[in-house]
Every structure is written in C-alpha cells, then in structure tokens.
Amino acid sequence: MPDSPTELRVRIGGEAGFGIKAAGQMLARSFVDAGLETFDLTEYPSLIRGGHNNYLLRVSTEPVYSHVEPVDALICLNRETLDLHHHELVDGGAVIFDPEDFGAADVPARLRAVPVPLTEIARGAGGKIMRNTVALGALLGIVGFPLSYLGDSLHKQFAKKAPEIAEGNVTAAQAGCDAAMAACPDFIVQLAPIKGAPRRILVDGNEALGMGALAAGIGFYAAYPMTPASSILHFMAAHEREYGVVVKHTEDEIAAMNMVVGAAFGGTRAMTASAGGGFALMVEAFGMAGASESAVVVCVLTRPGPATGLATWTEQSDLRYVIHAAQGEFPRVVLAPGDREDAFDLTWRAFNLADQLQTPVVILGDSYLSDNRQSTPAYDLSEVTIDRGKLVTEGEVPAEALGTDGRYLRYKVTEDGVSVRALPGVKGANQLGNSYEHDEYGFGSEGEPAETRIAQNEKRMRKMELAEKLVPPPAYFGAPPESAEIGLLFFGTTKGPVREAARMLEREGVKAALMQVVTVFPFPAEEVAAFLGSVPKTLIVEGNFTGQLEGLVRQECLLAVEHSLHRYDGRPFTPEEIVRKVKEVL
Amino acid sequence: MPTAKELESILKPTWCPGCGNFGMFRALKEAIEELAIPAEELAMVWGIGCHGNGADFYNVQGFHGLHGRALPVATGIALTRPDLKVIVEMGDGDGYGIGGNHFIHSVRRNIDMTAIYHNNQIYGLTTGQASPTSDQFMRTPSTPGGVVEEPVNPVGVAVAQGATFVARAFAGDIPHLKEIYKRAILHEGFSVVDVYQPCVTWNKMNTFSWFRDRVYKIEELPDYDPTDRTKAFDLSMSTFHELTCAPDECKIPIGVFFEEPDSFTYQDGLPQLDRPMYKHAEKPRDISATLELYGA
C-alpha cells in the first residue's frame, strides 16, 4: 500500500467582492511553481457583491484529482466563515483570523486559533485591500513554506500595472507570516518545495477548452455570456488578435449557433459554448448543423436546471438533453471530458471529428470542470493533429463529387455517408447548404420525394457507423476488473472524485475498477457491457436525479447496474462520499 | 463572371404567377451580372418563406437557413471569408418578426453585406396570416378582427439604429430596383433594402396597382440629401399606415433614404480578418506562448 502523501487542505472564506478567488489562485500558483500539485474549488453565489464566497485549495506532493472533505486550515476573512466551516477542520486544524472580527475564545478548543491582525498589517503595508495577502503570508508561515514563490507571483501579477503595489504586498505577506509563526510555531502540516518536479500548468476547464480550440486552428468563436461558459468567451477574445480568431459576442445564443454554422459553411473551424439554458436557444440551429452537414463544435457546460436553476453550481443533468436535442434524427458526437487534460485533448479531437463526419460535435462539461483549476501536465502540442476529412479548399471540385451533368453534388450519397466538401471559392463549387431536406445538390424542393428523403436520411445516419470507429474509447483507471471487488461507472467530471475515492479505497485494501465513458454518444455499449460483466459488483456514480447514464446503460446494453449514487444539490461529489457508498455496497 | 441567365439554376421558379418575387429575382440577377461579380466570390443566404424558395432558383454558392436566422448565418460567412461578397434575402415575417433581433444588431454592427427584405406584408408560405408589416386593422386568418398593432417601420428602425445604407424599392419597377441593388451591393457596410413585393394570393389590399398609385421616387424630390440621417428618418415616417387611405393621401417614397459612404465597418474593426479564416486550420496552431503564461 502506498504511503499517504503530504497534503494541505485550506479554505479561504469571506464576503463576495473581497477578491477571495484571486487570492486563492495566487496561492495555488505559488505552490505549483514550487513543484507541488493542486486542485481548487471555488464556491460563490450568483451575486456581484455580498453573500458568502469561499475557495478551497488542496495541495499535495502527489497528483490530485479532486477536492476532498477535510480542511487543515481555515482562513477567515469574516466571522461567518468560522461559523459555516469550522466543523470541516481536522483536530488541530488552524483557524487564521483577524482579532478585529472575533476572539480566540470563539474558536472551538479542538482547533488551533491563529490570530493575525490582518487589517492592521494591511493598513500599515499600503491599504486594507491587502488583507488577503497578509492572510496568505500567515498560512505559508504556519506550514513552513518559503514566501519567495508568493513574492514571485505578486511581482508577476503587478509587474505591468504597479511594481510598488507588489512590494507593498510582499511586505504585508511577510508581516502576516511572522505573526502567524509566532502564534502557531508547530502546525500539524508542514510543506516544502519539491526540487526538480515536472512542470505543471495551472488551468481551469474553460482555459483548457479554449487552448484545445486554439491548437486545433479555430478561426471563429461566437457566444453569448452565460455562467459557467462566459470565461471561454473572455479567453478567446483575449487571444483573438494574437492568434487570428474572429470572436463575436452575439445578441443571443440563437445568433451564436447560426453564425458558427455560417462560418463552418465557409470552411472555418468554429465553436460556440454555453450552459444548458443557452444551448436551449441554440437547439434549432444545432439541428440545422446536422441537416446541412456542418462541421461545428458546441460546448455545453451544465449547471443545475431547469430554467435559470442554480447559476454558479454544478450538475450532470444535461446528458440526455444533448444526446436528443433538436427535432428529427441526425448524427452527432458527444464527448465528456473528466478533467483539464481531457478538456484540451477532447476539444482538438472534436474539431477533427466534426470535419471528418461533417456533423456537430458536443463537448459536455459542467461548472465543476469550468470553474476550478487543477495542476496539469503541460499539454504536449506535438500530439495535436489536424484532419479536415473530405474538405477541398482550393482548385476545382474533384471529379468524384460531380454529378452526371457536371454539377457539384454537395450531398452526394456515399458509402460512409460523408460527401466531398468543396468550399465556396473553389472553382465549380456552386452549392446549396440547406436546412430543408434536400437532394444531392442541395435543392430543398427536390428533397421531397420519398426515395430522396430516404437516401439522404440514410446517408447522414451512416455517419454514426463511421463515428463509432473514430471516437475516443472509454478510459479505465484503478484496479484491473479481474481482481476488483467492485466496478464504478461514470462520465464527465465525476472522474476526479471517483479516481480519488479509488485511491483512498486502495489504501484501505479495497480494489475498485473504474470506467469513464469518454464518448457518451455514440454510446460504447460493447465496452460498457464487458466491463459490467467483468466485476462482481457494479456502482454507477452520476450527478443527477434520474440516472441518465444508468438509463443509457439499460437502453444500449440491456443491462442493469446494481447500485447507484446520485447527487443533485449543486455540489460536486466528494471522494469520501463515494468511499462510504462503496463500503456500504460491499 | 456569370450572366443573369447563368445565375439561374436548373429549377424553374414556382412562385405564384404574378408574384412580386419574379421582379426581385430578375433585378438581382441583372444587378450581379452588371457588377461582374465572379461566381467564386459571391455567397447568398436565405431565410424561410416564399422568398426562401428562391434559394433553389439561383445558381450560386448559397445557404438556405432557418426561419428568421439568415442574418447570423450570413454574418458567420462575412466575418470569416473576406474574399466573399455576401447577399442575404429575407421575408418580412422572417426578417422583421422572428428575426427582428438580428435585424437591429446587424444594422448596428455595420457588417459589410447586403440585406434584402421581400416585404409583402403577409405570411405567404403559411397561407395568409398577418405579418409584422401588415397594415393596422388588416383582417387575416390570424387577425379576424383586424391587426391591432402598428406595422414595423423597417426603414425608420434601420435609420434610427445607425444603418449606413437604407433603401426601399418596389418589385413592380425592376429597372429602379436593379439600380438600388447595385448601389447596395457596392456600399461598404451593412445595406438594407426593403422591397415592397405584392403577394397576389394572400394580400388583396397592397396590390401592384395599389402601390403604382402611391409610389414616387426619392431622387425626384427637390434638394433631398441622402446623407442627412434626420431627414431620412422624417421621410421614413411619411410611409402610409392607413389601410384605406386614398392615393393622394398616402404617398410612398422609394429609393435611397440614407447613405453614409465612408463608414467604419465591422470588418474594419477586425485586423485579424486578413485572410479566409479556414487557413488557420492548415496545421496545428503553436500556442506555446500561451501555455507559458499558465506555467509551462
């Protein structure tokens, strides 16, 4: 059994608008720069200012897959943080607080009170706004971690704007560190930098999706802001001139999806993203992408629904929705990244699949993917490939795509269902992309005869057979199924907590085999059935009420999964609750 | 460069005999021929409606989109393919009703493309319901008691929203319509052409003869300055709104209401749009500079 790694779990809490997330991310950056691994979780209400915000950071000497339940140190930027979170602390856990907010006597006796005059130090260093930095210094002080990494981050952050602000912050952090070390010289967790550790990037899911799209050669991104997808728009817009991408904040999601189809008609790699609510507005044009055989990529990032739902929280309740979205039947692919490595990898692959299949590809994520940062091995750009399928961008339309009268047949019926896609601008490429059913040329009025409808419908649906050969296979983790006591099946971001749970179980001598359904549509029925048949007990873990993945298993595999664990309170699974469920089942 | 004849597809138009769409079809084909636009440099987009059936009748690089959504599809083309001239055809229900939001925002973006509205003041394809431009009190199957609301004033909305080219035309005057099309296509910026196109089947009020009795040409107005936005707006308000008005009571101006020749187009604001954007996907993009910002 492997030894437990050294870990620090710290929660920072305060009022919204205090800059808690920014402070937390700077702390994470400092640890990652020092060779440690991190995973963070930001929880915030849908408010600009006011309400309780908190940021949870897990730091480890080993790779981490998710957040966990216990907390070692709690940074209280207000009294409410203590009341809401003290019960999460382990015995001997530290409460870093400002004596102006409450007294040491308010801290439960099983915990370690670490009073640090946050406000007073901040004022002395340049202003109350530096309170967060004082608190970060205090935390680094009690865990014995050098301040230099935080100093570097501060200098980087303020290098352009105001170097003197960086200096003030460094002074503030040092004073916080000194005060905390004096108050708590013997804290239970001590962390040190790891020399020579492999470089990690610190990205959230949306940045990973954005980088995947950029690497794939995206030329057009259109979107309407909606949590949790908005930061993809910011990311793409920030890089539009550097990389040559037209980024459009549209009047609504209807426009975004239609523009993306227009860009794809011109041959440009194009993407849009939204939450489920925004995708609802896109659905008609999403179907048009299917009918017109347009190569587009759509990110649907789930937050709890229905309707406006819980804007800033997470769920996995859009699986069935994206698989079935739009009237009629057409081929599509739905990929569900589980973490920030998957998000990059599946996004550039999504563009290839869209081009190879000439049909929409959905990347199904959620707030847990989008909002939270994870230390991730730097993406290997040499792995990225571009396959544009049967695309013709210049010269003349190839003879194989011409009809007997010499006209280009954009929707020519082929064995694999994919037709030559000669772009506008290619000589002889007059064509009619069409949302109506159509004939091989694209004429809507000629699409009405039954035999034409059947030929075009079957041609399109044949692309699902090709899709099955091209899509990423399921991923397996944990113990080999043959030796496992239980098999866990899941999709999307449940991957993190499930992998973490399997590691915890392994330390206790329990072997669990894990299967991540990476491509949720077309559904990998054979692989899932084989997996379920190879383990003595089965448990499905998914973040929704109705068991959407479980329903797919029943439908596609004609198999029942014995046990299931659901969560639909807007919060992601914790590994501990999965461990508890596994023990209950065994 | 295609002739008007070569711009016709192998399919013959199926519009009702006498439909105003025939005049628009002929005027646009002739305008494109006279402007000598190469086939490879032209893209057309249609919405859904009787006008949209025209998608089958043009021999061009085209896309027949959804009801009300032609403009965003065309925008996606225009903002990624600077080598293409984009012409969009829409109907009144299509472009001013269900697609009204895109109309307003396309106008204010001033994207360099041409938007043509087939305005027959009725829903033809769905058999005769009131449209956003139907005259007030008009009786239709969906408004048996008469349309209650005021019609949309497309010219006024476009002018007020900052459009850089706004014209109205009449499908019964093909030479005049053709000249307006040519000016609209040549205009650098978003050009709006609202065309009264009588529906001979469903609209028994606003007929060809009804229009002939009322239209007059703006260019015949003494001292009219089409670069004066306020005057253009005032003129747009002179449009008839009375169903039963006598010809001498309601005169309908046709021609170019407003034109701003050297406007700042949306494309002017996109220095990165220096080539067809599909060219960015010829090989994987090197994003190592960005990865470095994240710690690589």
Boltz contact constraints between the chains, C-beta under 6 A:
constraints:
  - contact:
      token1: [A, 199]
      token2: [B, 296]
      max_distance: 6.0
  - contact:
      token1: [A, 201]
      token2: [B, 294]
      max_distance: 6.0
  - contact:
      token1: [A, 201]
      token2: [B, 295]
      max_distance: 6.0
  - contact:
      token1: [A, 201]
      token2: [B, 296]
      max_distance: 6.0
  - contact:
      token1: [A, 202]
      token2: [B, 295]
      max_distance: 6.0
  - contact:
      token1: [A, 203]
      token2: [B, 294]
      max_distance: 6.0
  - contact:
      token1: [A, 211]
      token2: [B, 287]
      max_distance: 6.0
  - contact:
      token1: [A, 214]
      token2: [B, 285]
      max_distance: 6.0
  - contact:
      token1: [A, 214]
      token2: [B, 287]
      max_distance: 6.0
  - contact:
      token1: [A, 215]
      token2: [B, 284]
      max_distance: 6.0
  - contact:
      token1: [A, 215]
      token2: [B, 285]
      max_distance: 6.0
  - contact:
      token1: [A, 215]
      token2: [B, 287]
      max_distance: 6.0
  - contact:
      token1: [A, 217]
      token2: [B, 280]
      max_distance: 6.0
  - contact:
      token1: [A, 217]
      token2: [B, 281]
      max_distance: 6.0
  - contact:
      token1: [A, 217]
      token2: [B, 285]
      max_distance: 6.0
  - contact:
      token1: [A, 219]
      token2: [B, 80]
      max_distance: 6.0
  - contact:
      token1: [A, 219]
      token2: [B, 277]
      max_distance: 6.0
  - contact:
      token1: [A, 219]
      token2: [B, 280]
      max_distance: 6.0
  - contact:
      token1: [A, 220]
      token2: [B, 80]
      max_distance: 6.0
  - contact:
      token1: [A, 220]
      token2: [B, 277]
      max_distance: 6.0
  - contact:
      token1: [A, 240]
      token2: [B, 272]
      max_distance: 6.0
  - contact:
      token1: [A, 241]
      token2: [B, 272]
      max_distance: 6.0
  - contact:
      token1: [A, 244]
      token2: [B, 272]
      max_distance: 6.0
  - contact:
      token1: [A, 244]
      token2: [B, 280]
      max_distance: 6.0
  - contact:
      token1: [A, 246]
      token2: [B, 79]
      max_distance: 6.0
  - contact:
      token1: [A, 246]
      token2: [B, 270]
      max_distance: 6.0
  - contact:
      token1: [A, 246]
      token2: [B, 273]
      max_distance: 6.0
  - contact:
      token1: [A, 251]
      token2: [B, 101]
      max_distance: 6.0
  - contact:
      token1: [A, 251]
      token2: [B, 105]
      max_distance: 6.0
  - contact:
      token1: [A, 255]
      token2: [B, 72]
      max_distance: 6.0
  - contact:
      token1: [A, 255]
      token2: [B, 102]
      max_distance: 6.0
  - contact:
      token1: [A, 258]
      token2: [B, 69]
      max_distance: 6.0
  - contact:
      token1: [A, 258]
      token2: [B, 72]
      max_distance: 6.0
  - contact:
      token1: [A, 258]
      token2: [B, 73]
      max_distance: 6.0
  - contact:
      token1: [A, 259]
      token2: [B, 72]
      max_distance: 6.0
  - contact:
      token1: [A, 259]
      token2: [B, 75]
      max_distance: 6.0
  - contact:
      token1: [A, 259]
      token2: [B, 76]
      max_distance: 6.0
  - contact:
      token1: [A, 261]
      token2: [B, 73]
      max_distance: 6.0
  - contact:
      token1: [A, 262]
      token2: [B, 73]
      max_distance: 6.0
  - contact:
      token1: [A, 262]
      token2: [B, 76]
      max_distance: 6.0
  - contact:
      token1: [A, 262]
      token2: [B, 77]
      max_distance: 6.0
  - contact:
      token1: [A, 263]
      token2: [B, 76]
      max_distance: 6.0
  - contact:
      token1: [A, 263]
      token2: [B, 80]
      max_distance: 6.0
  - contact:
      token1: [A, 265]
      token2: [B, 63]
      max_distance: 6.0
  - contact:
      token1: [A, 265]
      token2: [B, 77]
      max_distance: 6.0
  - contact:
      token1: [A, 266]
      token2: [B, 77]
      max_distance: 6.0
  - contact:
      token1: [A, 266]
      token2: [B, 80]
      max_distance: 6.0
  - contact:
      token1: [A, 266]
      token2: [B, 81]
      max_distance: 6.0
  - contact:
      token1: [A, 267]
      token2: [B, 278]
      max_distance: 6.0
  - contact:
      token1: [A, 268]
      token2: [B, 80]
      max_distance: 6.0
  - contact:
      token1: [A, 268]
      token2: [B, 277]
      max_distance: 6.0
  - contact:
      token1: [A, 268]
      token2: [B, 278]
      max_distance: 6.0
  - contact:
      token1: [A, 269]
      token2: [B, 281]
      max_distance: 6.0
  - contact:
      token1: [A, 284]
      token2: [B, 66]
      max_distance: 6.0
  - contact:
      token1: [A, 288]
      token2: [B, 66]
      max_distance: 6.0
  - contact:
      token1: [A, 378]
      token2: [B, 291]
      max_distance: 6.0
  - contact:
      token1: [A, 378]
      token2: [B, 296]
      max_distance: 6.0
  - contact:
      token1: [A, 384]
      token2: [B, 284]
      max_distance: 6.0
  - contact:
      token1: [A, 386]
      token2: [B, 281]
      max_distance: 6.0
  - contact:
      token1: [A, 386]
      token2: [B, 284]
      max_distance: 6.0
  - contact:
      token1: [A, 424]
      token2: [B, 43]
      max_distance: 6.0
  - contact:
      token1: [A, 424]
      token2: [B, 61]
      max_distance: 6.0
  - contact:
      token1: [A, 425]
      token2: [B, 40]
      max_distance: 6.0
  - contact:
      token1: [A, 430]
      token2: [B, 59]
      max_distance: 6.0
  - contact:
      token1: [A, 430]
      token2: [B, 60]
      max_distance: 6.0
  - contact:
      token1: [A, 430]
      token2: [B, 61]
      max_distance: 6.0
  - contact:
      token1: [A, 432]
      token2: [B, 55]
      max_distance: 6.0
  - contact:
      token1: [A, 432]
      token2: [B, 62]
      max_distance: 6.0
  - contact:
      token1: [A, 433]
      token2: [B, 63]
      max_distance: 6.0
  - contact:
      token1: [A, 434]
      token2: [B, 64]
      max_distance: 6.0
  - contact:
      token1: [A, 435]
      token2: [B, 65]
      max_distance: 6.0
  - contact:
      token1: [A, 435]
      token2: [B, 66]
      max_distance: 6.0
  - contact:
      token1: [A, 443]
      token2: [B, 56]
      max_distance: 6.0
  - contact:
      token1: [A, 444]
      token2: [B, 56]
      max_distance: 6.0
  - contact:
      token1: [A, 445]
      token2: [B, 56]
      max_distance: 6.0
